[in-house]
Amino acid sequence: MLYLMFYLIPGVTVPSFHVGMLFSACCWYRDPHGLPWIEYLHSGASKIWYGIPDEHSTAFRSTMMSLFPQYCRSERTIWLSSDVAMVPPSLLTEKGVSLSRVVQDPGQFVLVFPSAFTSSIATGYLVAESVYFARPSWLDQCERVFKDMQDQH
């Protein structure tokens, strides 16, 4: 559905290209647009992904607020900015946060659902590509999503 937009928006309507090296990491993140996305690992080493489903986001939020109050905006819908906090999964599980782990090998896709939090770590040099996509049902929440994003500024 995003291909119907009149403008090219880097990182949203245009795929992103990623090059990683050993221990390159992406901090805990949830897409603020409410969009699902898919990542394809073209070549190189494996990538380790950690994910927290939306139904466990309350426990994740309270844990992050206790660990990093300076980075969390409790009064906001989008309460955690991207690329600010990398917490070891073991610490999160100790605090009662349920999460999943998957290893993505070259030639494989990882699909991330709209409200899930993710983080990832490269196990060596790798080349990947990601793109957002939208189903027609996304339009039902579009106005709320953009209002939440507008309230951040």
C-alpha positions as a Markdown table, in Angstrom:
| # | Residue | x | y | z |
|---|---|---|---|---|
| 1 | Met | 0.0 | 0.0 | 0.0 |
| 2 | Leu | 2.9 | 2.4 | 0.6 |
| 3 | Tyr | 3.8 | 2.3 | -3.0 |
| 4 | Leu | 0.7 | 4.4 | -3.7 |
| 5 | Met | 2.2 | 7.4 | -1.9 |
| 6 | Phe | 3.2 | 10.2 | -4.2 |
| 7 | Tyr | 6.5 | 10.9 | -2.3 |
| 8 | Leu | 9.6 | 8.8 | -1.7 |
| 9 | Ile | 10.3 | 8.8 | 2.0 |
| 10 | Pro | 13.7 | 7.3 | 2.8 |
| 11 | Gly | 13.4 | 4.5 | 5.4 |
| 12 | Val | 9.6 | 4.3 | 4.9 |
| 13 | Thr | 8.7 | 4.0 | 1.2 |
| 14 | Val | 12.2 | 3.3 | 0.1 |
| 15 | Pro | 14.0 | 0.2 | 1.3 |
| 16 | Ser | 17.0 | 0.7 | 3.6 |
| 17 | Phe | 20.4 | -1.0 | 3.1 |
| 18 | His | 22.3 | -2.2 | 6.2 |
| 19 | Val | 25.9 | -3.2 | 6.5 |
| 20 | Gly | 27.0 | -4.6 | 9.8 |
| 21 | Met | 30.2 | -5.9 | 11.4 |
| 22 | Leu | 30.9 | -8.0 | 14.5 |
| 23 | Phe | 28.9 | -6.7 | 17.4 |
| 24 | Ser | 27.0 | -4.0 | 15.4 |
| 25 | Ala | 23.8 | -3.6 | 17.3 |
| 26 | Cys | 20.4 | -2.0 | 17.0 |
| 27 | Cys | 19.0 | -0.7 | 20.3 |
| 28 | Trp | 15.5 | -1.6 | 21.4 |
| 29 | Tyr | 13.0 | -0.1 | 19.0 |
| 30 | Arg | 9.4 | 0.0 | 18.0 |
| 31 | Asp | 8.3 | 1.6 | 14.7 |
| 32 | Pro | 6.5 | 4.8 | 15.5 |
| 33 | His | 4.4 | 4.6 | 12.3 |
| 34 | Gly | 2.7 | 1.4 | 13.5 |
| 35 | Leu | 3.9 | -0.4 | 10.4 |
| 36 | Pro | 5.2 | -3.9 | 10.0 |
| 37 | Trp | 8.5 | -4.4 | 8.3 |
| 38 | Ile | 10.6 | -7.1 | 6.8 |
| 39 | Glu | 14.4 | -7.6 | 6.7 |
| 40 | Tyr | 16.3 | -9.8 | 4.3 |
| 41 | Leu | 19.8 | -10.9 | 5.1 |
| 42 | His | 21.6 | -10.9 | 1.7 |
| 43 | Ser | 25.0 | -12.2 | 2.7 |
| 44 | Gly | 27.6 | -12.5 | 5.5 |
| 45 | Ala | 27.3 | -13.6 | 9.0 |
| 46 | Ser | 24.2 | -14.4 | 11.0 |
| 47 | Lys | 22.2 | -11.7 | 12.9 |
| 48 | Ile | 20.7 | -12.4 | 16.3 |
| 49 | Trp | 17.3 | -10.8 | 16.9 |
| 50 | Tyr | 15.4 | -10.3 | 20.1 |
| 51 | Gly | 11.7 | -9.4 | 20.1 |
| 52 | Ile | 9.1 | -8.4 | 22.7 |
| 53 | Pro | 5.5 | -8.7 | 21.5 |
| 54 | Asp | 3.0 | -5.9 | 22.2 |
| 55 | Glu | 1.3 | -7.9 | 24.9 |
| 56 | His | 4.5 | -7.7 | 27.0 |
| 57 | Ser | 5.2 | -4.0 | 26.3 |
| 58 | Thr | 3.9 | -2.9 | 29.7 |
| 59 | Ala | 6.4 | -5.0 | 31.6 |
| 60 | Phe | 9.1 | -3.8 | 29.2 |
| 61 | Arg | 8.1 | -0.2 | 29.6 |
| 62 | Ser | 8.2 | -0.3 | 33.4 |
| 63 | Thr | 11.6 | -2.1 | 33.3 |
| 64 | Met | 13.1 | 0.5 | 31.0 |
| 65 | Met | 11.7 | 3.4 | 33.0 |
| 66 | Ser | 13.3 | 2.0 | 36.2 |
| 67 | Leu | 16.7 | 1.4 | 34.4 |
| 68 | Phe | 16.8 | 4.5 | 32.2 |
| 69 | Pro | 14.4 | 7.2 | 33.4 |
| 70 | Gln | 16.4 | 9.9 | 31.6 |
| 71 | Tyr | 15.7 | 8.3 | 28.2 |
| 72 | Cys | 12.0 | 7.4 | 28.8 |
| 73 | Arg | 9.2 | 9.9 | 28.4 |
| 74 | Ser | 6.4 | 8.5 | 30.6 |
| 75 | Glu | 3.8 | 10.9 | 29.5 |
| 76 | Arg | 4.1 | 10.1 | 25.8 |
| 77 | Thr | 2.7 | 7.4 | 23.6 |
| 78 | Ile | 6.0 | 7.0 | 21.9 |
| 79 | Trp | 8.0 | 6.8 | 25.1 |
| 80 | Leu | 11.3 | 5.4 | 24.0 |
| 81 | Ser | 13.3 | 7.2 | 21.3 |
| 82 | Ser | 15.2 | 5.0 | 18.8 |
| 83 | Asp | 18.8 | 4.2 | 19.4 |
| 84 | Val | 19.1 | 5.1 | 23.0 |
| 85 | Ala | 19.0 | 2.0 | 25.1 |
| 86 | Met | 20.6 | -1.5 | 24.7 |
| 87 | Val | 19.7 | -3.7 | 27.6 |
| 88 | Pro | 20.9 | -7.3 | 27.8 |
| 89 | Pro | 18.0 | -9.7 | 27.2 |
| 90 | Ser | 19.1 | -11.6 | 30.3 |
| 91 | Leu | 18.4 | -8.5 | 32.5 |
| 92 | Leu | 15.0 | -8.1 | 30.9 |
| 93 | Thr | 14.0 | -11.7 | 31.6 |
| 94 | Glu | 15.2 | -11.3 | 35.2 |
| 95 | Lys | 12.8 | -8.4 | 35.5 |
| 96 | Gly | 9.9 | -10.5 | 34.2 |
| 97 | Val | 9.9 | -9.3 | 30.5 |
| 98 | Ser | 9.0 | -12.1 | 28.1 |
| 99 | Leu | 11.0 | -12.1 | 24.9 |
| 100 | Ser | 12.0 | -14.2 | 22.0 |
| 101 | Arg | 15.3 | -14.9 | 20.3 |
| 102 | Val | 15.9 | -15.8 | 16.6 |
| 103 | Val | 19.0 | -16.2 | 14.6 |
| 104 | Gln | 18.7 | -15.0 | 11.0 |
| 105 | Asp | 21.0 | -16.6 | 8.5 |
| 106 | Pro | 21.9 | -15.3 | 5.0 |
| 107 | Gly | 19.0 | -15.9 | 2.6 |
| 108 | Gln | 16.4 | -15.6 | 5.3 |
| 109 | Phe | 13.7 | -13.0 | 6.1 |
| 110 | Val | 12.7 | -11.7 | 9.5 |
| 111 | Leu | 9.2 | -10.2 | 9.8 |
| 112 | Val | 8.6 | -7.6 | 12.5 |
| 113 | Phe | 5.0 | -6.9 | 13.6 |
| 114 | Pro | 3.9 | -3.3 | 14.1 |
| 115 | Ser | 3.8 | -3.0 | 17.9 |
| 116 | Ala | 6.7 | -5.3 | 18.7 |
| 117 | Phe | 10.0 | -4.1 | 20.2 |
| 118 | Thr | 13.2 | -5.5 | 18.6 |
| 119 | Ser | 16.9 | -5.3 | 19.0 |
| 120 | Ser | 19.6 | -7.1 | 17.1 |
| 121 | Ile | 23.3 | -7.9 | 17.1 |
| 122 | Ala | 25.5 | -8.8 | 14.1 |
| 123 | Thr | 27.8 | -11.8 | 14.6 |
| 124 | Gly | 30.2 | -10.6 | 11.9 |
| 125 | Tyr | 30.2 | -8.7 | 8.6 |
| 126 | Leu | 26.7 | -8.8 | 6.9 |
| 127 | Val | 24.6 | -7.1 | 4.3 |
| 128 | Ala | 20.9 | -6.7 | 4.8 |
| 129 | Glu | 17.9 | -4.8 | 3.4 |
| 130 | Ser | 14.7 | -3.8 | 5.1 |
| 131 | Val | 11.4 | -2.2 | 4.0 |
| 132 | Tyr | 8.1 | -1.2 | 5.6 |
| 133 | Phe | 4.8 | -2.3 | 4.2 |
| 134 | Ala | 1.2 | -1.5 | 5.0 |
| 135 | Arg | -2.0 | -3.4 | 4.7 |
| 136 | Pro | -5.3 | -1.5 | 3.9 |
| 137 | Ser | -6.3 | -2.0 | 7.6 |
| 138 | Trp | -3.4 | 0.3 | 8.6 |
| 139 | Leu | -5.4 | 3.3 | 7.3 |
| 140 | Asp | -7.9 | 2.8 | 10.2 |
| 141 | Gln | -5.1 | 3.7 | 12.7 |
| 142 | Cys | -3.2 | 6.2 | 10.5 |
| 143 | Glu | -4.7 | 9.3 | 12.0 |
| 144 | Arg | -3.9 | 8.2 | 15.6 |
| 145 | Val | -0.4 | 7.2 | 14.6 |
| 146 | Phe | 0.4 | 10.5 | 13.1 |
| 147 | Lys | -1.1 | 12.4 | 16.0 |
| 148 | Asp | 1.1 | 10.4 | 18.4 |
| 149 | Met | 4.1 | 11.3 | 16.2 |
| 150 | Gln | 3.1 | 15.0 | 16.1 |
| 151 | Asp | 2.8 | 15.1 | 19.9 |
| 152 | Gln | 6.5 | 14.1 | 20.2 |
| 153 | His | 7.7 | 17.4 | 18.9 |
